[in-house]
């Protein structure tokens, strides 16, 4: 550890600390027999391996800043958000994560063009505006696909990933007694009464303060903040290319292909690791 640069030391330390925290939560969830959360912990540990897989298998170098943000993002979404209930405890926790996701996915989209441009067989010369546009579109596409996933889970697995929103006003053509395509606005809704079945028993639920919008507003807010994150990075990327690679922020979040020397160094490290494992066995 002493031979590692300061930035790498911090990254490795963060990685170890986060893994230990997840393992502690995993043990607690097993003890409480909450197996859904056990699966979430295992998934988190697997997702933590993404930077290592990109580095060793795909020969893609992740900047330290990007790797740190990815690790913290996974921990904040899965452990803090899902298991510790931060999505409910903190009103803007989900929106914050979706904003960061929009920023990161724009960086990935930007990197894809950059990596293709480095390949001598696919060398392309695109304008800064077009590269920024592709990065933006990639980020928004990932955001839409994720919302499809949330909708699918809520529909078929009966989860509540698309959180409900309490609203006081509704506008609908279904309330028009004439049956024409003119919406009727109902405002200042005080309560909603729901008659349904819970575990086989007829139940009446009273929702005070309005009615529940089942996921639409949550989805639109998520897409809006995803758009903000995507626009911010795409704008930074545009000026980064425009100024011929000057700046610090954009390079800190763009993965790149390893050089031949870096690939050789990685292979050497893997070989040394195999030899150590062979000796211990």
Secondary structure, DSSP 4 states (H G I P E B T S, - for coil): -TTS-HHHHHHHHHHHHHHHHHHHHHHHHHHTT-HHHHHHHHHHHHHTTHHHHHHHTS-EEPPHHHHHHHHHHHIIIIIIIIIS-HHHHSTTHHHHHHHHHHHHHHHHHHHHHHHHHH-GGG-----HHHHHHHHHHHHHHHHHHHHHHHHHHHHHS----S--EEES-EEEGGG-TT-SS--EEE-S--EEEEEEEETTEEEEEEEETSEEE-SHHHHHHHHHHHHHHHHHHHHHHHHHHHTTS--STGGGG--EEPPHHHHHHHHHHHHHHHHHHHHH-
